[in-house]
Amino acid sequence: MELSDANLQTLTEYLKKTLDPDPAIRRPVYSLTAEKFLESVEGSQNYPLLLLTLLEKSQENVIKVCASVTFKNYIKRNWRIVEDEPNKICESDRIAIKANIVPLMLSSPEQIQKQLSDAISIIGREDFPQKWPDLLTEMVNRFQSGDFHVINGVLRTAHSLFKRYRHEFKSNELWTEIKLVLDAFALPLTNLFKATIELCSTHANDASALKVLFSSLILIAKLFYSLNFQDLPEFFEDNMETWMTNFHSLLTLDNKLLQTDDEEEAGLLELLKSQICDNAGLYAQKYDEEFQPYLPRFVTAIWNLLVTTGQEVKYDLLVSNAIQFLASVCERPHYKHLFEDQNTLTSICEKVIVPNMEFRAADEEAFEDNSEEYIRRDLEGSDIDTRRRAACDLVRGLCKFFEGPVTGIFSGYVNSMLQEYAKNPSVNWKHKDAAIYLVTSLASKAQTQKHGITQANELVNLTEFFVNHIQPDLKSATVNEFPVLKADGIKYIMIFRNQVPKEQLLVSIPLLINHLQAESIVVHTYAAHALERLFTMRGTNNATLITAAEMAPFVEVLLTNLFKALTLPGSSENEYIMKAIMRSFSLLQESIIPYIPSVITQLTQKLLAVSKNPSKPHFNHYMFESICLSIRITCKANPEAVGSFEEALFLVFTEILQNDVQEFIPYVFQVMSLLLEMHKNEIPSSYMALFPHLLQPVLWERTGNIPPLVRLLQAYLERGASTIASAAADKIPGLLGVFQKLIASKANDHQGFYLLNSIIEHMPPESVDQYRKQIFILLFQRLQNSKTTKFIKSFLVFINLYCVRYGALALQEIFDSIQPKMFGMVLEKIIIPEIQKVSGQVEKKICAVGITKILTECPPMMDTEYTKLWIPLLQALIGLFELPEDDTIPDEEHFIDIEDTPGYQTAFSQLAFAGKKEHDPVGQMVNNPRIHLAQSLHKLSTACPGRVLSMLSTSLNAEALQYLQGYLQAASVSLL
């Protein structure tokens, strides 16, 4: 695409169409317009530059914004260069983008600046510093401009570029990069910080100037956090006085002009103070020795901040960060003295912890109107910035050294709160809510998502509290009364499931099943989640704690209520309910068979409904898991039932495949594999009709499709290789074409081998005869071009499987037909030195049987120049049996398997309950490969008396010989 006015005009028209609310214009099925057009020109040279030109020159703001978003998403999808894949942006475009993007970003309005700043950070993640060395200099130079619109643009970009330092693993490469950034950036940032604070004093009465300056200070404080996260840089240690003194004075600052009337949205002052609390917390935790002189004044300032800040939502982040600071300080031994006094502890409990545990009007609103967000925060631990979570962490921190006094103080509070509730439950229910939360935070010492509380405070009697205060709420006749207390009670069961005795859990199960009918989304979601967690608990011998027999009286009501819960408003795609359905099936096993006809109907209806617009990945995953479990459990009891499942599912599957529902296609292939593997004899015609479509290249373009498609093709080969050979022989080249594509990719070569191994194992030999040599040539080309450990391991398994299937002589002949003496080279350079790397029981067994065949059933090994390799090969085989696996990987290969495809791609999610049984191709022929070796050597020595013994006695090392004698004894044979 040329950089012409005509192309700019065309692009403008199509960008306008992408904003059209009518999907027929935005995403038409047949005509090439809007999104499809942009997709089609994305690979053209100059396309990104046209977008940037449009962004700079267009007169319409909406087009500028649209171009900036399109550009950012384009960069996100295409900038990363992925090994084995073509470079999606040509080099001249890359150079031009990097040359123009920073000045363009800085001269753009804020809305566009944010998009371009994100694009710069995406490019920077790949190219900075090696391929974009002048980026930092260009940014730092802009600090001199004095224009805070430009300065804030630079700070925003620097923040998005450096914030990854907060969660990167330590490495020399990372240290080098951070050092480079500090050398160029730390001093200018410090000078800017001081200058900005001076300007704040100068403009103390100018509200609009203060807003810009405080936006800068927030970004500067965030950059300070990122640059100090990995380690304490020497520069910041030397300049700690400047930073900490100014941070402290900003914490105590209260300028009326910066206060906002909005009760929900945090203002600039709150955001800055909460970031400073974070920065102080970082230093208190990681660099406590260096920070010690400043700590007392920060503790005082943050304490004053906490006791003077109101309950409004806009202060939540500030208060939670301030409490988190105290929490991180109080659990460090050498700050212990600050909290020892009983009055201090009482004051903290009374003025900080209890007020911040209250259930506020805003929490009640979220509980009722924004339940999804409430659940996410409360159940999944994304409540990291809430007051309650911070107060809970502070309780845990204080309990580390002062468990007795703190438990004593809070016991008084809990009792008085419960008494208040008892006086008038309908008015004072919030007192009980706070009491339950206090008990939970007091009792929880250590917690995991999988097991709930793993360590509890011995001073709190959890079972007694459960029986007296939790169970009565759950036993009340109406499930819709006091929903918050119901949710608290259910959560208590969930959290303390390991501390509450089993008999109490069994009493709770019917109560939880009953609460699946509650109208409150939070209550029925918590009930489903609690059941799912209880069903995963393990008792003795690793069996489930709650057994299918104990659940027998509740099966019908459990399944009925779970599926009914999916029809309640707001829960039609509730992932917790679907996960509970999956877990119930898994626990109950054959008890669910009588209900399967109704269950599978409801699941397929749900599948059809959500396939129109898949939006909840976890829900979808558990739904497919539940379908797989239904199939497995039913067909285990009655293999003939597979037909009725196909009848129920195939119509929906056909629709999903025809409509190209990308998110569901990998799942559909897995379920189809499971169904096909259930068939014992021939492949049904319905599957054969689909076979040619599975070989279409477009399906293999999506990485998420590859593992399930390979498995499905393997199922076809296992169940119907002869049908394919006779009725679809013209499709064999297509099948091998898929193998060829996969083998060329470092990420997917193992999938190519899975397919090839199935072809070799199952296809009639004559149907692949003409392709065999070409297969080996392809493999050798890949070995020459890029030899990786993963490829070698798969290659070794393949050649040994080939040897098992076609015989050792056939293997030797095919190698030597490609190039004379190649068989010897493969033995010497690949099999003997690398065999120790093979992993997996079945893989090792295949290799052992293959090598045994080469040693004992290949005449050239006994009477040609290959004979010199006989002993080293036997030695390697004994090593495979007796030595530990060689799992070393060359340095340059460490990250070869991690292919992080940029942009949105449907990832492959393995369905646990569609799992494939491990297949052993040599299982029927060989049980014990060591005894098989002994018997084969005996047979060989009978055919050539004296030869084998003389070779062994002269050349095999003593240890290997000892092992071999052990095999011969175990097999009760001797060598002649």
N, C-alpha and C positions, 0 to 999 in steps of 0.2 A: 504494500500500500504506500503510495507516494504521499509526501507531506503537502497535499494540495488543498485548495479551498473547497473543491468538489467533494473530496473525501471527508473534510471537516463537516461539511453540510450533511452528508449521508449519515455520519456518525451521530450528529446532533439529532437528526430525525429518529434514528433507532433508539438512542438513549431516552428520548421523550416517550417512545412507545413502551419502554420497560417500566415506566411509571404508571402506565394505564391500568386503572382498576379492573378492566375486563381481561380475564385470563386468556380469552381467545386471541386477543391482540398480543398480550405479553408472552404467552406460552402456547402458540398455536400447535395443533397436532401435525398438520400437513404442510403449511406454507412456511417459508424460511423468513420469519420476521423476528424483530426484537431480540429476545434472549438467544434464540437459535442463531441469528445473524452474528451477534457479538461473539458467540462461541466459535462460529465458523471462521471469523477473521482474526481470532486471538493469536493464532500462530504466525500471522503475517509480519514481515519486517515493518518497522515504523509504527505499528499499532499503538504501543504504549506512548510513543512520542506524540502521536495525534491526540491521545487523551490528555496529555500534559499541556499541549498547545491549546486545546479546547478549554481546559481548566483556567488557562492564563488569559485567553482572549475573548471567550464567550461573554456576551452582554447579559445573558440570563443567569441569574444566581442559581436557579433550580438545576440548570444544566451543569454549572460549575460543581455543585455539590454532588450531582449524579456521576459526573466524570471522575471526581476524586474518590468516591466510594468504589466505582468500577475499577479504577486504577489500583487502589489498595488491594481489592480482592484478586485482581489479575496478578499482582506481585506475590500475594499469599500463595496462589496456586502454582505459579510457574518459576519463581526466582531460584528455588533450590535446584541444583543439578544432581539428579539421581543417577547412580551408577547403573549401567545397562540400559538406560533410557536416553532418548535424544534430548539435546539441550533445547528447551522450549523458548528461550529468548536469545536472539542472535547477539554476538559479542558487541557489535557497534551500538545496538540499542542499550545494552547494559552500560557501556561507557557513557553514552549520552544521558541516560537517566541519572547516573551518579554525579555527572557534571552539573546538572540543572536542578535537581530536586531540592537541595537545601535552600538556595536563594528563593526558589518558587514558594517553598513552604513558609519561609519567613515573611514573604510579602503578601501572603494570602490572609483572608479573614479567618477568625478563630475556628469556625466550623470546618473549614477546609484544611486549616493548619493541622487539626487533630488527625485527620485521615492521612495526610502526607507524612506526619510525624510517625504514625503507625507503620506506614510503608517503609520509611527510612529504618525503623528498628527491625523490620523483617529482613531488609537487605543487609543491615548491619550484622544481624545474627549469623548470616552466611559469609559475608565478605570482610567484616571488620575484625582485626586491623589489617590482615595481610593484603587483601585485594582492594582496600579502601583506606590507604594510610593517611590521606589528607583530610578525612572527615573531621577528626578532632580539632585540628588547627583551624579549619573553616568555621567550626562552631564556636571555639574559644574567641576567635577574632571578633565575632559579633557581640561579645560582651561589652566591647568598647563603644558600641553604637549609642548607648544611652537611651535607646528607644525600648521601653519595656514590652512592647508588643513583640518585637524581635527577640529580646532577651528571654521572654517567657516561652517563645517558640523553641529556642535552643534548649532551655531547661526541660521542657516537656519531652523533647526528642531524647535528650540525654537520659532522662528518667526511664523512658520506655526501652532505651538501649541497655542501661546498666542494672535495671531491677532484676535481671536474671541472675546476677551475682548472689542474690539472696537464697537461691535454691540450687545452684550448680554444685556438683561434686568437686572437691579439691583436686587440682591437677596442675602440673607444671605449666601447661598451656594457659590455664586460667590465671595463674599467678603472673605470668608474663604479660597477659593482656591487662590485668588490673594495674600492674606496675606502670605500664605504658600510659594508661588512663590517668593514674595519680600524678605522674610526672608532668603531664600536660594540663590537667584539669583541677587538681587540688588547690593550688595557689590562686588561680583566677576565681574559683568558686568561693574561696575564703574572702578574697577582696570584695567580690560581689556581695557576699553576705554582710560584711561590715558596712559597705556603701549603702546597701538597701536599708539597713537598720537606721543609719544616719538620716536617710531620706524620710523614713517613717516619722522621725522626730520633727524634721523640717515641715512635713506636710500633715502634722498631727490633727489639724482641723479641716483637712480637705478629704471628704469621704470618698470621692471617685479616685483620687490618687492613692489613698490607702488600700482600696480594693485591689488595684493593680499590684501594688507593692507586697501586700500580704499573699496574693496568688504566687508571687515569686518566692516569698519566704517558705511557703508550703512545699514548693518544688525543691527548693534548696535543702530543706529538712529531710525530704524523701531521698534526695541524692546522697546526703550525709549517711543515711541508714544503709543504702545499697553499697557505698564505697567502704563502709566500716564493717560490713557483715562478716566477711570471710576471716579477717584478722584485723588487728589494730595497726593501721599504717603509721609509719614513723612520722609522717608529716602531721597527721591529726593528733598524734601523741604530743608532738612539740607545740601544737597550736590549741591544745585542749582548753587552756584558759580562755582564749577568745570565744570558742564555740560554746563552752558550758556556761560562761558568765552571761552571754547573750541569750542562750536558750532559757536560762533561769529567769532573766528579766522579762522575756516574752511570756513565760508561764504565769507571771504575776501581773502582767499587763491587763488593763481593762478599759478599753476605749469605747465610749458610748456609741461612736459613729459606726463601729463594726458590729454592733449588736443587731440581731434581726428579729422581726416580729413573728416570723414563721416558727411554729412550734415543732414542725416535723423535720425540716431540712436543716442540717448543720451549717452554720455560717463559717466564714473564713477563719475567725478567731478560734472557734472550737476545733476546726480541722487542723490548724497549726499546733494548738496546744496538745491535741491527741497524738500528733506525729512526734512532738517533743517528748511526750511520755514514753512513746515507743523507743525513741533514741536513747533516753535515759535508762530504760529497761534493758536495752541491748548492752549498754556499757556496764550496768550493775551485774548482769548475768555473765558476760563473757570477759570483761576487762576490769573485774572488781578491784584489783590492787591499784591500778592506775586511777580508777574513778573514785577511790575511797575519800579523798579530800573534799569532793563535791557532793558526796552522797547525802549527808545530813540535811543540807539546805534544800536538795531536791525532795527528800522525804517530807520536810516541813511544807514546802510549796504545794506538793501534790496532795498532802493531807488537807491543807486549807482549801484547795480547789474542790476536793470531794465534799467537804462539809458545807460549802457555800453554793454548790451547783444544784439547780432544780431538777425535778423529775421529768421534764419535757423530753420528748423523743429526740429532739435535735442534739441533746447532750449525751446520748447513749454511747457513741463511739468514744468520746472524751472520757466519760466516767469509766467505761469498761477498760480502756487503755491505762487510765490512772490506777484502777484497782489491780490490773495485771502487773503494773510496776511494783506496787506494794507486795503482791503475791510472790513475784520473783525475788524481791529483797528479803522477805521474812523467812524464806526457806534456805537461805545461805548462812552457814554456821557463824561467820564473823560479823553478821549484822544482827545476830540473835538478841544482843543486849538492848537493841532499840525497842524490842517488843516485850521484854521480860516482865515489866511491871503489870500487876493485876489490873490497875486502873486503865492502863493503855489498852490492854486486851478488851476490857469491858467497853471502853470508848469506841474501839474499832468495830466491835460486834454491834453496838447500839447505833452508832452514827453512820457506819459504812455498809456493813453486811446486811443487817435486817432491812433497812430502807430499800436496798437495791434488790432484795428478793421478792418484793411485793409484786403482785399481779396487777398491772396498771390497766387503765381504760384502753390504752393502745394495744396491749397484749390481748385483751378481750376481743377487741375489734379484729385483730389478726386471726385469732382462734376461730371466729365466726365467718369472717369475710375473705380471708386470704389463707385458707387452711393449708394449701400446698406449701407456701412459704413457712408457715408456722411449724409444720411437720419437718420440713427440711432443716430448720434451725434446731428444733428440739430433739429430733430422733437421730439425725445424721451428723450432728456435731458441727454444723456450719453456723452455730450460734457463737462463734469465737469472739464476735464483737458485741455480745449482748451483756447487759448489766448482770443478769442472773448467772450467766456462765462465769463472768469474772469474779463475782462474789463467791461462787462455789469454789473456784480455784484458790481464792484467798483463804477460805475455810480450810481447804486441804493443806495449803502452805503453812498456816498457823498450827495445824494439828501435828506437823512434822516434829516440832519441839515442845508444843504446849497442848498436847492432846487432852490431858486431864482437865486443866482449867477451862479450855475452850468448850469441851463437851459439857462441863458443869454449867457454864454461863448460858449455853444454848438450850440445855434441857429446861431451864426456867422459862425461856422464851417460848419453846414448843408447847409446854404445858399451859401457859397463859393463853396462847393462840387457840389451842384446842378448847379451852374453857369458854373463850369468847364465841367460838363457833357453836358450841353446844347450847349457849343461851338463846341464839336465834339463827339457825342454820341458813334460812333463805336470805338473810341480810348479810351474815358474817362468813359466808363460805370462803371468801378470799383469805381469811385468817387460817383456815385449815389448809388451803393450797400452799401458803407460805410455810406452814409447819411441816408439811410433807416434803417440800423442797429443802428445808433446813435439815431434816433427818437424812434425806438422800445425800446432801453434800457432806454432812458430818460423817456418815457411815462409809462413804466411798473413798477408799484409799488408792485403789488401782482398778482400771476398767479397760476392757477391750470390746470392740464391736461384736466380735464372735462369741465371747463368753459372758458378757455383762460384767458385773463387779467380780474381780478376782481376789481382792484383798479388802477386808472390811474392818471398821473400827470395833474393837472388842467391847467397848464401853456402851455400845448401842444394841439393845435387844430387838433385832429386826423381825423375828417371828412374832413376838408379842405385839409389836406395833402393827404388823400385818393383820393379825387376827382381830385386834381391838379397833383399829381405825381404817383399814383398807377394805377388808372383806365386807363389812356392813354396807358400805357405799355400793359395792358391786352386786350385793344380794338384794338390794331394794327392788321393789316390784317394777318400777318404771325405768326403762333404759335411757330415757331422754331427760331425766331430772339431773340437775347439777352436772352438765357435760364436762366442765373443766375438772371437777373432782373425780369423775369417772376416768377421764384420760390420765389424771395423776395416779389413780389406783392401778390402772392397767400398766402404766409405765413402771410403777414400783415393782410389779410382778416381773416385768421384763428385765429390769436392772438387777434385782436381787434374786434371780432365778436359781443361782448357785448356793445362796445362803438359806433360802426358805426350804423346809423339808419337802420331800416328794409328795407326801400325803396332802400337804396344803396346795401343792401345784395341781394335783388331781382334782381337788375340790374346785380349784379355779377354772379348770377347762370348760365345764358347762356354762360357767358365768361369762367367760370370754366369748364362747360360741353365741350366747344370747346377745352380747353387745355388738355382734356383727350387724344387728338389725337397727342399731342406733342411727338417728337422723344425722347427728353431727359427723361430719367427714373425719374430724380428728379422732373421735371415739371409735368409729368402726374401723378406721385405718390402724389405730393402735391395737385393737382387738386382733385384727388379722396378723399384724406384725408379731404380737406376743405369742400367738399360737405357733407361728412359723418358727420363732426362736425356741420355744419349748420343744417342738418336734425335732430340733437338731441336737438337743442336749444328749450327751453320752453318759451311760452308766457303766456297770462292770463289763469287762471283756469288750469294751468299745461298742457295745450294742446301744441302740437308742434307749434313753432313760425311760421314756414313755413308750409302751409297746402297743402294737396293733391290737392285741387282745384287750388291753385296758381301754382302748378307744372304741371298741366294738359297739357299745350302747349308743355312741354319739355319731356314728358314720353318716347316717342319713341327714340328721339335722345340721351337721357340720357342712356337708357338701351343699345342701339346700341353701343355708345361710350365706355361704361364701359366694355362690353364684348370684343369689339375690342381692348381695351387697354391691355387685357390679352394676346393678340396675338403679342404685340409689343416686340422686342428683349429685354431680361433681365427682363420681367415682367410676364412671364408665371405663376409664383406662387407668385404674388405680394399681400401681405396680406392687404394692404391699399385699393387696388381696390376691393378685395373680400368683405372687410368689408363695402365698399361703396355700393356694390351690395345688401348686406344683409340689410343695413339701408334704401336703396331706396325702396326695397320690403316692409319693415315695415312701411314706411311713406305712400307709394302710395296705399297700400292695393288692393282693387278690380280693380284699374286702370291698374294693370299689367296683369289681366286675359287674355286679347287678345294675350299677348306675351308669355304666359306660354309654349305652345308647343315648341317654338324655344328655350326659356330659359332653360327648363328642359333638352332638348337634349344637349345643350352646357354644362350644369352643370354635366350631367352624363358622357359626354366625358372627361371632366376635371377630374372627380372623377376616372375614369378608368385609365387615364394617371398618375395621382399622386399616385395612389395605388401601382404602380410598385415600387416606392421608396419614401415613405412619408418623407419629410425633413423639411417642414415648418408647425409646429403645429398650429400657429395662422391662416394661410391661410386655412388649412384643417378644422379648427373649424368653421370659417365663411362660408366656402363652405357648410358644413352640415347644418348650421343655415339657409342658403339661400334655401336649398332643403326643409327644414321643413316649412319655410314660404310659399314657392310655394304650398306645399301640403295643409297647413292650409287655406290659402286665397282662393284657388280654391275650396276645398271641403266644405268650409263654404257656398259658393254660389251654389255649385252643388255636393252633397254628392256622387253621382254616379261616379264622376271623379276619385275616389280612385283607381279604377281598372287600369286606364291608367297610373297612377303613378307607381303602382306595376309592370306593364308591362315594363315601362322604367327603373326601378331601380333594379328589382330582379336579372337580369343577372349579373350586376356589383356586387351586394351584394353577390351572390353565389360565384363569383370569389374571392372576398375579404375573405369570410369565408373559402373557400377551400385552399387558399394560406396562411391562417393564418396571415393576415396583422394585427399584434397586435394593432398598433396605431389606426386602423379604426374600429375594431370590436365593442368597446363600442358605437361608433356613430351609426353603422349599427343597433344594437339592439334598440337604442332609436328611430331611424326613423321607424323601423318595428313596434315598440309599437304604435307610432303615427298613422301609417297606419291601424294597426289592430283595434285600438280604434275607427277609423272612420267607421268600419263595424257595421251595426246595428243588424244583426241577427246572422246567423251561422258563424263559422270560415271557410274560404275557404280552400280547400284541400291542396293548396300549403303551407299554414302555418302548417297544421297538419302533413305534411310530414317532416317538420323541427323539430317538437316538441320533439321527442326522442333525437335528437342531442343536444338539449339545456340542457339536464340533465347530459351530460357527465362530469365526475369529472374534467377532464383537463381544461375545460372552467372556472370552479369555482376556479381554483388555482390562477388566476390572479386577484388581488384586483380591478383593473380598470373595470373588467367585471361585478362585483357583482351588483352594483346598477342598471345598465341598464338591466341586465338579470332578476333580480327580477321583475322589472317593466314589462318586456315582458311576463314573466310567469303570472303576475297578469292580463295582458291584455287577455291572453289565458283563464284564469279562468273566467274573467268577461264576455267574449264573447262566450265561448264554454265549460263551465264546464260539461254540459250534454253530449256533444260529447266526451270529455275526459273520462267521466265515462263509456260511452257505447263502444267507439271504441278504447280507450287506457287505459283501467282499469289496465293493467299490468304495466303501467308507474307511477301509484300513489305511490308505494313504492319509486321509484326514486325521485319523487317530494318531498316526506317526508324526503328522504335522504339528499336532498339539505337543507331543513329546519334544519335538525339535525346538519349538518356541520356549518351552519351560526350561529345557536344558541350557539354553543360552543365557539364562538369568541367574546371577549368583543368589538371588533371594529365593527363587522358585525351583532350582535344579533338583532338589530332593523330591519335589512333587513329580517332576519329569521321570525320575527313577521309579517312584511308586507305580506310575502308569506303565513304564517299560517292563518292570518286574512282573506285573499282572499279565501283560501281553505275552511275555516269554513263558510264564507258568501255565497259562490257560488256553492260549490260542493253539489250534492244531498246527503242528510244525510246518506242514506244506503251505499254509496260508500266509506265513511270514518269511518263507525261504528267500524270496527274491529281494527282501528288504534288509536281511541280516547284516550283510557287509556294510551297507550304507549307515546302519545304526552305529556300528563300531567306528567307522570313519568319523562320524559326527562327534562321538565321545572323545576320540583322540584329538580332534581339532580343538575342542573345548579344553582338554588337558593342556595342550600347548599354549593356548591363548591366556587362560587364567585358571591356574591350579589352586584350589582352596582345600583346606582340610575336610570341609563338609562334602565337597565333590568327591574327593578321594575315598572317603568312607562309603559313600553311596556306590561309587564305581566298583569297589572291592566286593560289596554284597552282590551287585549285579553280575559280575563275571563269574562269581562262584555259583550263583543261582543258575546261570546259563550252563555252567559245567554240570551241575546236578541234573538239569533238565535234558541236555543234549549229549552229555558225555565229555570226558576230558580230552579225548582225541579231537572231537569237533571244535572244542575251544582252541586247541593248539593249531588246528588247520586254518581256522578263520583268521587268527592273528597272523600266521605266516603267509596267508594269501594276500594280506594287505601289504606286507613288507617282509622279505625273508628275515628269519631269526628274530622277528618281533616278539614271539612268545617268550623267548629267553629274556629279552629286555624288560617285558612287563613283569616277569617273575623277579628279576634282579632289582629293578628300579622302583617297582610299586608294591607288589604283593609282599615280598620278604621284609622290606624296611617299614612298611606302613600298616601291616595287618593288625599290629597291637592297638591301633587307634579305633578299631571297630568297636561300637558300643551296642548294648541291647542283647538280651539273651537269644532271641530268635536270629538276629543278624549274625551273632558269633557262631551260632550253630550252623547256619547256611554256609558261612565261610569255612568252618571246620570240615563239613562234609565235602565241599567243593575241593578244598586243598587235598583232602584224603584221596579223592578221585584222581587228582593230578599226580599224586605220589604213586598210586597203586594201579591206575587203569589207563595210563598214558605211555605206551611203549617207547616213544622218543625220549622219555625221561630216563630210561634205563640204558639206551645204547646209542646216544648221539652226543653232541657237545653240550646238550642240556643236562647231562648226568651230573656235572659238577654242581648244579643247583639243587640236587635232590636233598642232600643233607641240610644245607641252609634253609630250605623250604620246610623240612620236617622240624628243624629247630624252631623256626618261626611259629609253626602250628602248636608245638608244645608250649611255647611262650604265650600264645593266645589262650591256651587252657589254664596256664599256671601263674602268669605274671599279672600284676595289676594293669588295668587299662591305661594306655598313654593318652591323657587328655590335654596334653600341651597344645597350644595354638600359637602359631607365629605372631609376633607383635602386630604386624601390619594387618592381620586378619581379625583382630579382636572384635571389631564392630560390624563385621561383614553381614551378620544375620539380621541386624536391626535396620530394617528398611522403613524409614518413617516417610510415608508418601505425603507430600505437601498438599494442602487444599483439602476439600471434602471428598472423601472416598468412603464408600460403604466398607467398613472393616469386616473381616471374617470373625464371627463369634461362634466358637465351638459349642455345640449343644451337648451338655454332659450326658443327658439321657438318650442321645442318639449315638453314643459312643460305639466304636467298632470293636468287636472282639479281636484280640491279637491273633493273626493267622500265621501258622507255622507250616511253610511249604514242604519241609522235610520231616514233619512230625510222624507220619505213618511209616516212613522208610527207616528213620533212625531215631532211637530213643536216647541213647547215651553216646555222644560223638567220640568220647575217649575209647569206649569199648569197640565202637565202629572202626576206629583207626587201628586198634590191635587186631581185630578180625581181618581187616583188609590187608594189613601187612603180612599176616599169617598166610593169607591166600596168595599174595605176591611171592612170598618166600617158597611156597609150595611149587609155584610155576618156575621160579629161578633159584633152585637150592644153592645156598652159600653166598649168593650175591648180597642179599640184604644184610646178613649178619656181618660180613666183612666190611661193608660200607659203614655200618653202625659202630663197629669196634674200633675202626681207625679214625673216624672223623667226628662223631657226635660227642659233644662235651658231657662230662661225667654226670652233672646234675640232670640234664635232659634225659640221659640214658636211664638214670634211676627212675625218673617219672615214667618213662616208657615201659620199663620192666613192671612197674606197678599196674599199668593199663593191661599188659599181657596177662599178668596174674589174675586180675579182676575178670578178664574175658576167658580165663582158663585155656589159653592157647600159647603155643611157643613158635619161635622162628626156626626154620630149617637152614 
